């Protein structure tokens, strides 16, 4: 396995949005933060604010993940150089279903960490929804730890 990243093309970006917007909306409906009737519109609005120039938007780094000539996933991170320590926020990362549990998750995260270090990044963060326990296990395995907790309660 030889994982590499390729910059996301405009076509890749449009395909990504077709997947990401409904998934993001679903997560916020699942947590009770958004009503189902408004969720997709709100998610689309957020993505359009973040990506005013599509995949070439400032500070947003979007890549497809490849093994040889096969695309196996994608990742998106944001660089933040305004903090005391240069950091990256991993906004989205996934390996396509048919390639999961084959080591691509570990290989891609390892490569990302290595490339970020080369850029002088000293910290990487990610935000997960609490019900994503499988993802949490993956990130904890790679040294991520809880930084803060956001708790909610229905009344």
Buried (B, 14 or more C-beta within 10 A) or exposed (E): EEBEBEEBEEEBBEBBBEEBBBEBBBBBBEEEEBEEEEBBEBBBEBBEEEBEEBBEBEEBBBBBBBBEEEEBBBBBBBBBEEEEEBBBBBBBBBBEEEBBEEBBBBBBBEBBBEBBEEEEBEBBEBEBEEEEEEBBEBBEEBEBEEEEEEEEEEE
